[in-house]
Amino acid sequence: MNPPAGPHRPSENTAAPGTDGRPLSIGIVCPYAWDVPGGVQFHVRDLAAHLRRRGHRVSVLTPADDEAELPPGAVSAGRAVPVPYNGSVARLNFGFLSAARVRRWVHDGDFDVLHVHEPAAPSLGLLACWVARGPIVATFHTSNPRSRAMVAAYPLLQPALEKISARIAVSEYARRTLVEHLGGDAVVIPNGVDVDFFARAEPRPEWQGGTIGFIGRIDEPRKGLPVLTRALPRILEEHPGTRLLVAGRGDTEEALKGLEPRVRERVVFLGMIDDEDKARLLSSVDLYVAPNTGGESFGIILVEAMSAGAPVLAGDLDAFARVLDGGAAGELFPTGDAEALAGAAIRLLGDPERRAALRERASRHVRRFDWETVGAEILAVYETVTEGAAAVAAEAAAAGEGDDAPPAGTPRAGGRAGRRR
Amino acid sequence: MTTVIWALVVLVSIGVYLSWTAGRLDRLHTRIDAARAALDAQLLRRASVAQEIATAGLLDPAASMVLYRAAHDARQAEEERREVAESELSQTLRAVLADPDQLAGIRSAPGGPAALDELTAAVRRVPMARRFHNDAVRSVRALRRHRAVRWFRLAGRAPFPPAFEMDDEPPELLVVG
C-alpha cells in the first residue's frame, strides 16, 4: 500500500490528502493508560476503529504497561505513572524517555495529521505537541474551571500548544474552559457513540421490573452515588419494589454505610461489566440516574443510556443539560439535591407514559452523537488542516526553486515564503 | 576572566532564547498561512456550490438571481471587501433556504441532493476553518506583544495579522437533523 503524499513530502504531489476521498495517514495520541477504562481511552479506541473503517491508516500512541496487550495499530509509549490529576488518580507519561519514544513514533509514522487528545494534561499529548512538526489537531476533553495548575502553567504550555492548528472541544462547556484558560477558539464536536450497538442490545429479564441503573466508580464522590443512596429510602417508600443496580468498581460496604438493612437489600452491585452487559443493563432499566456532582465535561454515559432506550434523570450540570437538550431528552434535577432526585424518580417510575415520551424523544436526539455524524465532522477538521498545510508547502516548494534554499520539506520554510509575500 | 566567561554565557543564553522565539514566531506565521489557505479554499467551495445551485434551475428565478449575484460577488470581491461579500452570501443562503418547501424542491430535482450535500458540507466547514484561522491569529498576536519580540524586532516588518471577521451562520435547515 502506498502511503499518501502528505505535507511532509510535498515535492511532487500538491493535492491535499483526504480530499477526493484519498486515505489519510493519522497518528492519534492517547494521554492515559490504555489498560485503564476511561472516557478518553474509549473515545480514542472508537475513533481509531471508525477512521479505519473509512479506509484511513491510523496509528495510536498510548501509555501501556504491556505492549503485548495492545490491539493492532496501537504503540506503547511505556509504562504510565499514577499521579493525582483533575480530581482522580490518572496514570500519565512524562520524562525524557517518553519524549524520545514520542519523537520516534512521530518520525516513523510520517503522518498527514497528528490528533492529540488532552494536550494540556501533563502526558503524551503535550509531549507530542512539543516534538511534532506538521499539522496537529487537538481535542480538549476536560473542563475544570478551577484547575489552578493549568493557569499557572500557561506560559510553559504556550510554546507547545501554539503548534496546534485546530482545536476541538467535546462540549460547549469544555470550549468555554479552554477559551478562558488558553484564549483563542475551538470548534465543538461531541464525543461519538455507536448508537446502534446500544439500540440493538437485548434487555436481561433479571435486570428488569422497577429498576434504577447507575454506572460509574462507586468510590469516586463526584460520580455522585452517595446522592442517589440518600434519595433511595424515599423512593422505596413510594415504590417498594424498586431495585438499584450499580455497575462499577469500588468498595461496596463503604457505599452502603449508614443505610438501613431494608434499603441495603434493594441495592444490587454488579461490579465491573463489559460493554455488552453495559448496553443490556441500560436497555433493561426503567430509569437511568446520573447524580454526578461535577467534573464532567460531556456525559457520554447519558448518550449511551438514551441510545439503549433508558429514560434519563440527571443532575443539572451544564454539560449534562446540553447533552439532554436542555431537559427535553431527559429530566434534570438540581445537582447534589437528594430530595429533588427522589421526587423526580418517584414521579417518573409511576408514569410509564412520560418515560415512553422521553425514550422516543431521546432516540431521535442521540443521532447527532452517532459515530457516523461525529466521525464525518472530525474528518472535516483533518481535511481543513491538511489542505491548508499542503497549500503552504506547495507555495514553499515553488518559492524554493527560485533560490539556493534547501528543499522546502518542512512547513517552516513555507512561513518564510508566506511572510515575504 | 570569570567575568568574561559569565558575560559570554549570558550573551549566548540570550541569543539562544531569541533564536528560539524567532523560530516560534516563524512557525506561527506558517500556521496562519496554512489556516488562511484552508479558509480561502472553503469559502471558494461554498461560493462555487451556491453558484451551481443558482444556475442549475433548482430554485425559482428570483431566488436564483439573488443567490447567483451573492455568490458571484463573493468570488470576485477585492480583499478589503471580502468579509462583507462573504457575509452577504451567508445572509442570502439563509434567506433563500429558510423555506422548507424550497429545500424539498431542490431535493426532489435531479442532481439536487448531491448539490445540497455539498453545500451542507461547505457551510459547516467555513465556520470551522475561520475559527482555526482566527485562533492562529490570536496566538501570533499574543507572542508579538512579548517584550523580547518587540525590542529585538523579531517579527521583522511583517504586518500584524488581521483576523477574518464575517457572518458565517449556516442556514438552519441545512445543519439541524
Boltz contact constraints between the chains, C-beta under 6 A:
constraints:
  - contact:
      token1: [A, 159]
      token2: [B, 24]
      max_distance: 6.0
  - contact:
      token1: [A, 162]
      token2: [B, 139]
      max_distance: 6.0
  - contact:
      token1: [A, 165]
      token2: [B, 31]
      max_distance: 6.0
  - contact:
      token1: [A, 166]
      token2: [B, 132]
      max_distance: 6.0
  - contact:
      token1: [A, 183]
      token2: [B, 138]
      max_distance: 6.0
  - contact:
      token1: [A, 184]
      token2: [B, 135]
      max_distance: 6.0
  - contact:
      token1: [A, 184]
      token2: [B, 138]
      max_distance: 6.0
  - contact:
      token1: [A, 185]
      token2: [B, 131]
      max_distance: 6.0
  - contact:
      token1: [A, 185]
      token2: [B, 135]
      max_distance: 6.0
  - contact:
      token1: [A, 187]
      token2: [B, 128]
      max_distance: 6.0
  - contact:
      token1: [A, 187]
      token2: [B, 131]
      max_distance: 6.0
  - contact:
      token1: [A, 380]
      token2: [B, 125]
      max_distance: 6.0
  - contact:
      token1: [A, 384]
      token2: [B, 38]
      max_distance: 6.0
  - contact:
      token1: [A, 384]
      token2: [B, 128]
      max_distance: 6.0
  - contact:
      token1: [A, 384]
      token2: [B, 129]
      max_distance: 6.0
  - contact:
      token1: [A, 387]
      token2: [B, 38]
      max_distance: 6.0
  - contact:
      token1: [A, 387]
      token2: [B, 41]
      max_distance: 6.0
  - contact:
      token1: [A, 388]
      token2: [B, 34]
      max_distance: 6.0
  - contact:
      token1: [A, 388]
      token2: [B, 35]
      max_distance: 6.0
  - contact:
      token1: [A, 388]
      token2: [B, 37]
      max_distance: 6.0
  - contact:
      token1: [A, 388]
      token2: [B, 38]
      max_distance: 6.0
  - contact:
      token1: [A, 389]
      token2: [B, 34]
      max_distance: 6.0
  - contact:
      token1: [A, 391]
      token2: [B, 37]
      max_distance: 6.0
  - contact:
      token1: [A, 392]
      token2: [B, 33]
      max_distance: 6.0
  - contact:
      token1: [A, 392]
      token2: [B, 34]
      max_distance: 6.0
  - contact:
      token1: [A, 392]
      token2: [B, 37]
      max_distance: 6.0
  - contact:
      token1: [A, 411]
      token2: [B, 30]
      max_distance: 6.0
  - contact:
      token1: [A, 412]
      token2: [B, 26]
      max_distance: 6.0
  - contact:
      token1: [A, 414]
      token2: [B, 30]
      max_distance: 6.0
  - contact:
      token1: [A, 415]
      token2: [B, 26]
      max_distance: 6.0
  - contact:
      token1: [A, 415]
      token2: [B, 29]
      max_distance: 6.0
  - contact:
      token1: [A, 415]
      token2: [B, 30]
      max_distance: 6.0
  - contact:
      token1: [A, 418]
      token2: [B, 33]
      max_distance: 6.0
  - contact:
      token1: [A, 419]
      token2: [B, 29]
      max_distance: 6.0
  - contact:
      token1: [A, 419]
      token2: [B, 158]
      max_distance: 6.0
